[in-house]
Amino acid sequence: MSLEARVRPAAGEPEGALVLLHGRGADELDLFPLLDLFDPQRRFVAATPRAPLALPPGGWHWYAVREVGFPDPATFARVHPVAASWLDEFLAANGLFHERLVLGGFSQGGAMTYALGLGAGRPRPAALIVLSGFVPTVEGFDLDLTPPLPPIAIGHGTLDPVIPVEFGRAARALLE
């Protein structure tokens, strides 16, 4: 299992990295247009990796869905280390460290953002961006919420029909 990614180079020597993780059923092209919105001066090398699991009802997935907020432990346990290795290798290939990384994601990608950015034993990124996501609850997986946490931007619409806004509010309460 491996990840493929679409990469947008920095305009010059990269000051950092920006990585955005797509939601369930999408692919690496889904969030690619946001890279220029978040980094219009192209100061960062940026990437949008594709989740490795092709599952019903179609598209690419970071894990199988059992229940919103609770990723399937077996698929999560298979994908998380692959995603962590890809992220570490992407940074190393660009001469960067996690302290220079802005990691973000939408929906399932938001759950993976929390897992990769705050997972126990993982290096802390410079910042996290989570859009319509949730803090994953997975048996056998722990977050490290020891302060100081990196800055975390949480965006969540009140009319989201898939991931209710309460998940965004719960994440904020937990992380405060």
MIMAR-138474 format. One record per residue: chain; residue in one letter; x, y, z of N, C-alpha, C in turn. Coordinates in pm, 1 decimal, decimal comma. Example, Ala and Ser with C-alpha at 12.3 -4.5 7.8 and 13.67 -1.06 7.14 Angstrom:
("A"; "A"; (1319,0; -569,0; 780,0); (1230,0; -450,0; 780,0); (1320,0; -330,0; 780,0)),
("A"; "S"; (1285,0; -225,0; 708,0); (1367,0; -106,0; 714,0); (1290,0; 3,0; 787,0)),
***
This chain:
("A"; "M"; (85,3; -117,5; 0,0); (0,0; 0,0; 0,0); (89,6; 123,3; 0,0)),
("A"; "S"; (57,1; 219,6; -85,2); (133,6; 344,0; -90,4); (39,3; 457,1; -130,6)),
("A"; "L"; (90,1; 577,5; -117,1); (11,6; 695,8; -153,7); (71,6; 760,5; -277,1)),
("A"; "E"; (-16,3; 807,1; -364,2); (24,8; 891,2; -475,7); (-20,2; 1032,1; -441,0)),
("A"; "A"; (50,8; 1130,9; -492,6); (16,0; 1268,9; -459,5); (38,9; 1359,8; -578,2)),
("A"; "R"; (-38,3; 1464,3; -579,2); (-14,1; 1572,9; -673,4); (62,7; 1679,8; -596,0)),
("A"; "V"; (174,2; 1724,8; -651,5); (262,6; 1818,2; -582,4); (265,3; 1950,5; -657,1)),
("A"; "R"; (258,2; 2058,9; -581,0); (273,3; 2193,6; -636,0); (401,6; 2251,5; -577,8)),
("A"; "P"; (500,9; 2275,9; -661,7); (627,3; 2327,1; -608,1); (613,1; 2469,5; -555,5)),
("A"; "A"; (705,1; 2506,4; -469,6); (712,5; 2644,5; -421,4); (769,7; 2731,4; -533,5)),
("A"; "A"; (746,5; 2861,7; -524,0); (798,0; 2954,8; -624,5); (950,0; 2965,2; -618,4)),
("A"; "G"; (1006,5; 2945,2; -502,6); (1151,6; 2948,0; -483,1); (1188,0; 2841,1; -383,1)),
("A"; "E"; (1287,1; 2870,4; -301,5); (1323,8; 2777,8; -193,6); (1205,7; 2771,2; -96,3)),
("A"; "P"; (1150,4; 2651,6; -69,9); (1031,0; 2643,8; 14,3); (1058,2; 2685,7; 159,4)),
("A"; "E"; (968,2; 2769,3; 211,1); (975,0; 2811,4; 351,6); (909,6; 2708,2; 442,3)),
("A"; "G"; (831,1; 2620,0; 383,1); (761,4; 2517,0; 458,3); (684,5; 2429,1; 362,0)),
("A"; "A"; (595,7; 2347,5; 418,8); (514,0; 2257,7; 338,1); (367,7; 2273,4; 377,3)),
("A"; "L"; (281,2; 2254,9; 280,9); (136,5; 2255,6; 299,9); (83,8; 2126,0; 239,5)),
("A"; "V"; (16,0; 2046,1; 322,2); (-39,4; 1918,8; 275,9); (-187,1; 1916,9; 312,5)),
("A"; "L"; (-272,7; 1890,0; 213,3); (-417,2; 1881,9; 234,7); (-467,1; 1741,5; 200,1)),
("A"; "L"; (-546,7; 1684,6; 290,4); (-598,9; 1549,1; 275,6); (-746,9; 1553,9; 240,9)),
("A"; "H"; (-785,1; 1490,2; 132,8); (-922,4; 1494,2; 82,1); (-1018,1; 1412,0; 168,4)),
("A"; "G"; (-1145,7; 1427,9; 141,1); (-1250,0; 1354,7; 211,1); (-1283,7; 1223,6; 143,1)),
("A"; "R"; (-1374,2; 1150,5; 205,8); (-1418,7; 1018,7; 158,9); (-1474,9; 1026,2; 16,5)),
("A"; "G"; (-1427,5; 935,8; -67,0); (-1479,3; 925,6; -202,1); (-1419,2; 1022,6; -301,3)),
("A"; "A"; (-1328,3; 1108,4; -259,1); (-1264,7; 1204,9; -348,9); (-1126,3; 1151,8; -387,9)),
("A"; "D"; (-1040,6; 1240,4; -435,3); (-905,0; 1201,0; -471,6); (-811,7; 1319,8; -455,9)),
("A"; "E"; (-688,5; 1302,7; -503,3); (-585,6; 1405,5; -485,1); (-614,6; 1534,1; -561,7)),
("A"; "L"; (-706,6; 1532,3; -654,3); (-740,0; 1652,9; -730,1); (-842,0; 1740,6; -658,0)),
("A"; "D"; (-913,9; 1683,6; -563,3); (-1025,1; 1752,8; -498,0); (-983,0; 1882,1; -428,9)),
("A"; "L"; (-880,7; 1878,0; -346,6); (-838,6; 1995,7; -269,7); (-722,4; 2070,8; -332,9)),
("A"; "F"; (-670,4; 2019,0; -444,2); (-555,4; 2082,8; -508,1); (-576,8; 2231,4; -536,4)),
("A"; "P"; (-695,6; 2274,4; -583,9); (-715,1; 2418,1; -609,1); (-705,0; 2505,1; -483,7)),
("A"; "L"; (-723,3; 2445,4; -365,9); (-714,1; 2523,6; -241,4); (-571,0; 2561,1; -205,8)),
("A"; "L"; (-474,0; 2490,3; -261,7); (-335,0; 2519,7; -228,2); (-300,2; 2664,9; -258,7)),
("A"; "D"; (-341,1; 2713,7; -374,6); (-313,0; 2852,9; -410,5); (-396,2; 2952,0; -329,1)),
("A"; "L"; (-510,7; 2908,7; -278,3); (-589,4; 2997,2; -191,1); (-523,1; 3011,9; -55,2)),
("A"; "F"; (-470,8; 2902,1; -0,2); (-402,6; 2906,6; 129,0); (-262,2; 2965,3; 118,5)),
("A"; "D"; (-198,8; 2950,2; 4,3); (-59,9; 2994,3; -14,8); (-43,6; 3060,2; -151,0)),
("A"; "P"; (-105,7; 3179,1; -170,4); (-103,2; 3241,6; -303,6); (36,4; 3283,7; -350,3)),
("A"; "Q"; (126,4; 3307,5; -258,7); (262,0; 3346,7; -298,4); (352,3; 3226,4; -323,1)),
("A"; "R"; (295,7; 3107,6; -303,7); (368,5; 2983,0; -325,4); (499,3; 2977,8; -246,1)),
("A"; "R"; (489,7; 3015,6; -120,1); (605,9; 3008,1; -31,3); (633,8; 2864,3; 11,5)),
("A"; "F"; (530,2; 2778,8; 6,0); (542,5; 2640,2; 51,8); (540,4; 2543,5; -65,6)),
("A"; "V"; (614,0; 2434,3; -52,0); (591,9; 2321,3; -140,0); (462,8; 2257,1; -88,6)),
("A"; "A"; (375,1; 2217,3; -177,2); (242,9; 2172,1; -134,1); (204,9; 2042,1; -204,0)),
("A"; "A"; (121,0; 1964,3; -135,1); (81,0; 1836,3; -192,8); (-58,4; 1798,6; -146,2)),
("A"; "T"; (-124,4; 1722,7; -231,2); (-253,9; 1663,0; -198,7); (-242,9; 1513,9; -231,4)),
("A"; "P"; (-215,7; 1431,3; -128,9); (-206,3; 1288,0; -153,7); (-342,7; 1224,0; -172,0)),
("A"; "R"; (-343,4; 1110,6; -242,2); (-465,2; 1032,7; -261,7); (-469,7; 921,4; -157,3)),
("A"; "A"; (-582,6; 908,6; -88,8); (-601,0; 799,8; 7,0); (-582,1; 666,2; -65,1)),
("A"; "P"; (-534,8; 564,0; 5,8); (-499,0; 439,4; -62,3); (-610,0; 336,5; -79,3)),
("A"; "L"; (-725,8; 356,1; -17,2); (-829,6; 253,8; -22,3); (-939,0; 288,6; -122,4)),
("A"; "A"; (-964,7; 199,5; -216,4); (-1077,0; 213,4; -309,5); (-1191,1; 129,1; -253,0)),
("A"; "L"; (-1292,5; 195,1; -198,6); (-1403,0; 126,3; -130,9); (-1536,6; 172,3; -187,5)),
("A"; "P"; (-1640,6; 89,3; -171,4); (-1774,7; 133,8; -209,1); (-1816,2; 252,0; -122,2)),
("A"; "P"; (-1887,7; 348,4; -170,6); (-1958,4; 351,0; -298,3); (-1873,9; 401,4; -413,3)),
("A"; "G"; (-1745,3; 420,7; -393,0); (-1656,6; 466,0; -499,1); (-1558,7; 569,8; -447,4)),
("A"; "G"; (-1460,0; 599,8; -527,2); (-1359,1; 697,2; -488,5); (-1259,0; 637,7; -391,0)),
("A"; "W"; (-1180,8; 725,9; -332,6); (-1069,9; 686,9; -245,5); (-1102,3; 721,8; -100,7)),
("A"; "H"; (-1056,8; 634,7; -9,1); (-1091,7; 647,2; 132,4); (-965,6; 631,1; 217,8)),
("A"; "W"; (-964,4; 700,2; 331,0); (-855,1; 686,6; 427,8); (-880,3; 568,0; 520,6)),
("A"; "Y"; (-1005,2; 530,5; 537,7); (-1044,4; 416,2; 620,6); (-1188,9; 383,0; 586,6)),
("A"; "A"; (-1231,8; 264,0; 626,1); (-1372,1; 225,9; 607,5); (-1455,9; 294,9; 715,0)),
("A"; "V"; (-1577,8; 329,7; 678,4); (-1667,4; 399,2; 771,2); (-1756,0; 297,0; 841,2)),
("A"; "R"; (-1747,5; 295,9; 971,9); (-1839,4; 215,7; 1054,5); (-1950,9; 307,0; 1102,9)),
("A"; "E"; (-1906,7; 418,3; 1159,2); (-1996,9; 517,2; 1218,0); (-1921,0; 649,1; 1215,9)),
("A"; "V"; (-1988,5; 759,2; 1187,8); (-1921,7; 888,7; 1183,9); (-1855,4; 914,6; 1319,0)),
("A"; "G"; (-1728,7; 949,5; 1312,8); (-1652,3; 976,5; 1433,6); (-1570,8; 857,7; 1481,5)),
("A"; "F"; (-1601,2; 738,0; 1427,6); (-1536,8; 614,9; 1472,7); (-1486,0; 535,7; 1352,7)),
("A"; "P"; (-1366,1; 569,0; 1301,5); (-1312,0; 494,7; 1188,4); (-1299,5; 345,5; 1220,2)),
("A"; "D"; (-1316,2; 263,1; 1117,2); (-1296,1; 120,0; 1131,1); (-1152,5; 96,2; 1177,1)),
("A"; "P"; (-1132,7; 29,7; 1293,0); (-997,4; 12,4; 1347,4); (-901,6; -61,9; 1254,5)),
("A"; "A"; (-948,9; -164,7; 1184,6); (-858,9; -244,1; 1099,9); (-804,9; -163,0; 982,9)),
("A"; "T"; (-891,9; -91,8; 911,0); (-843,8; -14,7; 796,2); (-766,1; 108,5; 841,9)),
("A"; "F"; (-808,1; 170,8; 951,0); (-734,0; 285,3; 1006,0); (-592,1; 242,0; 1044,3)),
("A"; "A"; (-580,5; 127,9; 1111,6); (-449,4; 78,5; 1155,5); (-358,2; 44,2; 1037,9)),
("A"; "R"; (-415,6; 6,6; 924,7); (-334,6; -20,6; 804,3); (-290,6; 107,2; 735,3)),
("A"; "V"; (-380,6; 206,1; 729,1); (-352,7; 327,1; 651,0); (-271,4; 429,8; 729,1)),
("A"; "H"; (-297,4; 446,3; 857,9); (-228,7; 550,8; 934,5); (-76,7; 543,5; 921,9)),
("A"; "P"; (-12,3; 427,0; 941,4); (133,8; 425,3; 927,8); (181,9; 453,8; 785,7)),
("A"; "V"; (104,0; 414,9; 686,3); (140,2; 444,0; 546,8); (133,9; 595,1; 522,8)),
("A"; "A"; (28,3; 659,3; 570,5); (14,8; 804,4; 554,9); (124,5; 877,3; 632,5)),
("A"; "A"; (156,4; 829,8; 753,2); (262,2; 892,2; 833,7); (396,6; 880,5; 762,7)),
("A"; "S"; (427,3; 763,4; 707,4); (553,2; 744,9; 634,3); (559,5; 834,1; 511,6)),
("A"; "W"; (447,4; 840,6; 436,7); (446,0; 927,1; 318,1); (474,5; 1071,9; 358,4)),
("A"; "L"; (409,1; 1118,8; 465,1); (426,3; 1256,7; 510,1); (571,1; 1282,1; 551,4)),
("A"; "D"; (628,5; 1191,2; 629,8); (767,9; 1205,8; 672,9); (862,0; 1208,5; 552,0)),
("A"; "E"; (838,4; 1120,5; 455,4); (924,0; 1113,7; 336,5); (907,6; 1237,2; 248,0)),
("A"; "F"; (784,3; 1287,8; 236,2); (760,9; 1409,5; 157,4); (839,5; 1527,0; 216,6)),
("A"; "L"; (832,8; 1541,2; 347,8); (906,2; 1650,2; 412,7); (1056,6; 1632,7; 394,0)),
("A"; "A"; (1107,4; 1512,3; 419,3); (1250,7; 1487,4; 406,7); (1299,2; 1512,2; 263,5)),
("A"; "A"; (1221,2; 1470,5; 165,1); (1259,7; 1489,0; 24,5); (1270,1; 1636,6; -11,9)),
("A"; "N"; (1200,0; 1720,5; 64,1); (1203,0; 1864,8; 37,8); (1287,8; 1940,6; 138,6)),
("A"; "G"; (1365,1; 1867,2; 219,3); (1455,6; 1929,5; 315,3); (1383,7; 2002,5; 427,2)),
("A"; "L"; (1264,6; 1954,9; 463,6); (1183,8; 2023,3; 564,6); (1154,8; 1932,0; 683,1)),
("A"; "F"; (1111,7; 1992,5; 791,4); (1075,3; 1920,7; 911,9); (930,1; 1952,3; 947,7)),
("A"; "H"; (873,7; 1873,3; 1035,9); (733,7; 1891,3; 1075,7); (706,6; 2030,6; 1132,1)),
("A"; "E"; (806,1; 2092,8; 1192,3); (788,5; 2227,2; 1247,9); (758,8; 2331,1; 1140,1)),
("A"; "R"; (777,0; 2293,3; 1012,5); (752,0; 2382,8; 898,8); (633,7; 2334,0; 815,2)),
("A"; "L"; (550,2; 2247,2; 873,4); (438,2; 2186,0; 801,9); (304,5; 2242,3; 848,0)),
("A"; "V"; (222,1; 2280,6; 752,1); (80,4; 2307,5; 777,3); (5,9; 2189,3; 716,3)),
("A"; "L"; (-63,9; 2116,7; 801,9); (-135,1; 1996,5; 761,9); (-284,3; 2021,7; 774,1)),
("A"; "G"; (-358,7; 1988,7; 668,9); (-502,1; 2013,0; 673,0); (-580,0; 1904,3; 603,3)),
("A"; "G"; (-710,9; 1904,6; 629,1); (-794,2; 1805,9; 564,2); (-941,5; 1837,3; 577,1)),
("A"; "F"; (-1018,2; 1772,8; 490,0); (-1162,8; 1788,0; 484,4); (-1227,6; 1654,2; 516,5)),
("A"; "S"; (-1325,3; 1652,6; 606,2); (-1404,3; 1535,1; 640,5); (-1314,0; 1420,5; 684,9)),
("A"; "Q"; (-1309,8; 1306,8; 613,6); (-1218,4; 1198,6; 651,0); (-1074,8; 1249,0; 656,6)),
("A"; "G"; (-1040,4; 1336,8; 565,6); (-905,9; 1395,2; 566,6); (-881,9; 1479,8; 689,9)),
("A"; "G"; (-988,7; 1540,1; 745,4); (-976,9; 1613,7; 870,1); (-947,5; 1520,3; 986,7)),
("A"; "A"; (-1014,9; 1405,3; 988,9); (-987,2; 1306,0; 1093,2); (-842,4; 1258,5; 1083,3)),
("A"; "M"; (-794,3; 1237,0; 961,8); (-655,1; 1196,1; 943,2); (-559,0; 1308,7; 980,7)),
("A"; "T"; (-600,2; 1433,0; 960,5); (-517,1; 1546,4; 1000,4); (-494,1; 1544,2; 1150,9)),
("A"; "Y"; (-601,9; 1525,9; 1227,6); (-584,8; 1513,9; 1373,0); (-495,9; 1395,5; 1407,2)),
("A"; "A"; (-517,3; 1280,7; 1342,2); (-441,1; 1159,8; 1372,7); (-292,4; 1175,9; 1340,0)),
("A"; "L"; (-261,6; 1235,6; 1225,2); (-122,3; 1253,2; 1185,6); (-55,6; 1368,6; 1258,9)),
("A"; "G"; (-131,6; 1471,3; 1290,8); (-73,6; 1589,5; 1355,4); (-66,7; 1581,8; 1506,4)),
("A"; "L"; (-155,9; 1504,1; 1567,1); (-161,5; 1496,4; 1713,4); (-149,8; 1353,5; 1766,0)),
("A"; "G"; (-124,7; 1257,4; 1679,3); (-113,4; 1118,3; 1721,9); (2,8; 1098,8; 1817,3)),
("A"; "A"; (-15,9; 1014,4; 1916,6); (89,5; 985,7; 2013,7); (214,3; 937,3; 1940,2)),
("A"; "G"; (327,0; 997,1; 1973,5); (453,3; 959,5; 1911,7); (483,4; 1028,0; 1780,2)),
("A"; "R"; (389,0; 1106,2; 1726,3); (410,5; 1176,6; 1599,9); (470,1; 1314,3; 1626,9)),
("A"; "P"; (556,2; 1363,4; 1536,5); (605,2; 1500,7; 1549,4); (491,2; 1600,0; 1528,6)),
("A"; "R"; (497,4; 1710,4; 1599,2); (394,2; 1813,9; 1587,6); (420,0; 1903,3; 1466,7)),
("A"; "P"; (315,7; 1929,5; 1386,4); (330,4; 2023,4; 1275,3); (323,8; 2168,1; 1326,5)),
("A"; "A"; (350,5; 2262,2; 1237,6); (340,9; 2404,2; 1272,9); (196,5; 2443,9; 1298,8)),
("A"; "A"; (103,0; 2386,9; 1222,1); (-38,6; 2421,9; 1236,0); (-123,8; 2314,7; 1169,0)),
("A"; "L"; (-251,3; 2309,8; 1211,5); (-350,0; 2219,1; 1152,0); (-468,6; 2299,7; 1101,9)),
("A"; "I"; (-528,3; 2251,8; 992,6); (-651,9; 2308,0; 938,1); (-748,7; 2191,4; 920,6)),
("A"; "V"; (-861,6; 2195,2; 989,2); (-959,0; 2086,1; 979,3); (-1093,4; 2144,9; 936,5)),
("A"; "L"; (-1143,2; 2099,1; 822,2); (-1268,5; 2147,4; 766,0); (-1370,7; 2034,2; 766,2)),
("A"; "S"; (-1481,7; 2054,7; 833,4); (-1588,5; 1954,6; 842,6); (-1534,6; 1817,8; 883,4)),
("A"; "G"; (-1451,7; 1817,7; 984,3); (-1391,3; 1694,5; 1030,9); (-1430,7; 1662,3; 1173,4)),
("A"; "F"; (-1358,4; 1567,9; 1230,5); (-1382,1; 1526,9; 1368,4); (-1255,4; 1463,8; 1423,5)),
("A"; "V"; (-1243,4; 1464,1; 1555,7); (-1133,0; 1395,8; 1621,5); (-1168,3; 1247,1; 1621,2)),
("A"; "P"; (-1086,4; 1162,7; 1558,7); (-1122,5; 1021,5; 1546,7); (-1111,0; 947,3; 1679,1)),
("A"; "T"; (-1205,8; 859,9; 1701,6); (-1200,5; 766,3; 1814,0); (-1178,4; 627,8; 1755,2)),
("A"; "V"; (-1061,7; 572,1; 1782,5); (-1023,9; 442,8; 1726,4); (-960,5; 359,7; 1837,8)),
("A"; "E"; (-1013,7; 241,8; 1858,0); (-957,7; 151,6; 1958,0); (-810,9; 125,1; 1928,1)),
("A"; "G"; (-725,1; 143,4; 2028,0); (-582,8; 119,7; 2011,8); (-504,2; 237,8; 1957,9)),
("A"; "F"; (-570,4; 350,4; 1932,5); (-502,4; 469,2; 1881,2); (-525,2; 584,1; 1978,6)),
("A"; "D"; (-417,8; 653,4; 2014,6); (-427,4; 763,2; 2109,5); (-371,0; 891,6; 2050,6)),
("A"; "L"; (-433,1; 1000,9; 2088,9); (-379,8; 1133,1; 2057,1); (-293,2; 1179,4; 2173,3)),
("A"; "D"; (-197,8; 1266,2; 2142,9); (-117,6; 1332,5; 2245,2); (-165,5; 1477,5; 2251,6)),
("A"; "L"; (-244,4; 1508,2; 2352,6); (-300,7; 1643,1; 2366,8); (-225,5; 1724,8; 2470,5)),
("A"; "T"; (-101,0; 1686,0; 2498,7); (-18,0; 1759,4; 2592,5); (12,3; 1898,0; 2536,8)),
("A"; "P"; (-14,1; 2003,4; 2616,1); (19,6; 2138,6; 2569,2); (171,2; 2155,2; 2558,6)),
("A"; "P"; (213,7; 2245,1; 2473,3); (131,9; 2330,7; 2388,2); (95,9; 2259,0; 2257,8)),
("A"; "L"; (-26,5; 2276,3; 2216,1); (-71,2; 2225,0; 2087,5); (-37,2; 2327,4; 1979,7)),
("A"; "P"; (-21,9; 2283,1; 1856,1); (-1,9; 2380,5; 1748,7); (-131,7; 2458,1; 1726,6)),
("A"; "P"; (-124,1; 2573,6; 1661,6); (-248,2; 2642,6; 1625,1); (-333,6; 2551,2; 1537,1)),
("A"; "I"; (-464,7; 2549,6; 1564,1); (-556,5; 2463,0; 1490,2); (-675,0; 2546,2; 1444,2)),
("A"; "A"; (-695,7; 2552,9; 1313,0); (-812,3; 2620,9; 1256,6); (-918,0; 2514,8; 1228,4)),
("A"; "I"; (-1035,4; 2533,4; 1288,5); (-1146,2; 2440,6; 1268,8); (-1257,2; 2515,6; 1196,9)),
("A"; "G"; (-1297,3; 2465,6; 1080,8); (-1409,1; 2523,5; 1006,6); (-1514,9; 2416,8; 986,9)),
("A"; "H"; (-1639,7; 2451,0; 1018,8); (-1745,9; 2351,1; 1007,3); (-1878,6; 2422,5; 987,1)),
("A"; "G"; (-1947,0; 2391,8; 879,1); (-2076,5; 2452,2; 852,0); (-2185,7; 2393,7; 940,3)),
("A"; "T"; (-2283,3; 2475,1; 973,1); (-2392,8; 2427,8; 1058,0); (-2493,2; 2342,7; 980,9)),
("A"; "L"; (-2486,7; 2343,6; 848,7); (-2581,5; 2266,6; 767,3); (-2517,2; 2145,3; 701,0)),
("A"; "D"; (-2402,7; 2101,0; 749,3); (-2334,3; 1985,3; 692,7); (-2422,5; 1861,7; 713,1)),
("A"; "P"; (-2469,1; 1797,3; 605,6); (-2558,5; 1682,8; 620,8); (-2488,2; 1551,6; 655,2)),
("A"; "V"; (-2354,3; 1547,7; 646,2); (-2281,2; 1423,6; 669,7); (-2211,3; 1424,5; 806,0)),
("A"; "I"; (-2137,2; 1529,2; 832,6); (-2065,1; 1542,8; 959,3); (-2129,4; 1659,7; 1034,7)),
("A"; "P"; (-2214,7; 1631,9; 1131,2); (-2283,1; 1741,0; 1202,1); (-2185,4; 1838,0; 1269,2)),
("A"; "V"; (-2226,2; 1963,0; 1279,1); (-2142,4; 2067,7; 1336,9); (-2101,3; 2035,4; 1480,1)),
("A"; "E"; (-2176,8; 1951,5; 1547,9); (-2141,3; 1914,5; 1685,1); (-2002,7; 1850,3; 1692,7)),
("A"; "F"; (-1960,3; 1783,3; 1584,3); (-1826,1; 1725,0; 1583,6); (-1719,8; 1833,3; 1585,3)),
("A"; "G"; (-1740,4; 1941,2; 1511,9); (-1646,5; 2053,0; 1513,6); (-1643,8; 2120,3; 1649,2)),
("A"; "R"; (-1760,2; 2137,3; 1707,9); (-1768,2; 2198,9; 1841,1); (-1704,3; 2110,2; 1948,1)),
("A"; "A"; (-1723,0; 1979,5; 1936,0); (-1660,3; 1887,4; 2031,4); (-1508,5; 1890,3; 2018,6)),
("A"; "A"; (-1458,9; 1899,2; 1894,8); (-1313,7; 1908,0; 1873,0); (-1259,3; 2033,9; 1938,8)),
("A"; "R"; (-1327,3; 2144,8; 1919,4); (-1281,9; 2270,4; 1979,6); (-1278,1; 2259,1; 2131,3)),
("A"; "A"; (-1382,0; 2205,3; 2191,0); (-1388,1; 2190,3; 2336,4); (-1274,3; 2099,2; 2386,3)),
("A"; "L"; (-1249,7; 1989,3; 2316,9); (-1142,8; 1897,7; 2356,3); (-1006,2; 1964,4; 2347,3)),
("A"; "L"; (-983,7; 2039,7; 2240,1); (-852,4; 2097,2; 2214,8); (-825,4; 2224,8; 2293,8)),
("A"; "E"; (-931,5; 2287,1; 2344,0); (-910,7; 2406,7; 2427,2); (-852,1; 2365,8; 2561,1)),
***
